[in-house]
Amino acid sequence: MSDTMIQVIAIMQLIVQYLLLPASFLLTFILPVAFYIIKRRYLWFSIPLTVIMELIINWDNFMYYESRGLMILFTLAQAAVMAVFILVLKYIGVKTKR
């Protein structure tokens, strides 16, 4: 394997490990489900709320110059996973209404 491929696999492993942390897991998966149950209209509001909560929780990592880029990458990956999860929830909601 090339060095680039090994680096991509390593970054993907780090992102998956990050998403499995308790706080990140709750924000990524449980918060959209809660919005889906309470009020589906505000489901997309969970993404900016999660980003703000990640900033608050990991403020020290965002302010340290060596880990800032990695934390931004993790937060963007978390927002992308949330967007896909929200689309799946919306698709399930449309299927159950029919």
NORJO-V899046 format. One record per residue. SS is DSSP state (alpha for helix, beta for strand, coil for the rest). Layout:
SS
SS
This chain:
coil
coil
alpha
alpha
alpha
alpha
alpha
alpha
alpha
alpha
alpha
alpha
alpha
alpha
alpha
alpha
alpha
alpha
alpha
coil
coil
alpha
alpha
alpha
alpha
alpha
alpha
alpha
alpha
alpha
alpha
alpha
alpha
alpha
alpha
alpha
alpha
alpha
coil
alpha
alpha
alpha
coil
coil
alpha
alpha
alpha
alpha
alpha
alpha
alpha
alpha
alpha
alpha
alpha
alpha
alpha
coil
alpha
alpha
alpha
alpha
alpha
coil
coil
coil
coil
alpha
alpha
alpha
alpha
alpha
alpha
alpha
alpha
alpha
alpha
alpha
alpha
alpha
alpha
alpha
alpha
alpha
alpha
alpha
alpha
alpha
alpha
alpha
alpha
alpha
alpha
alpha
alpha
alpha
alpha
coil
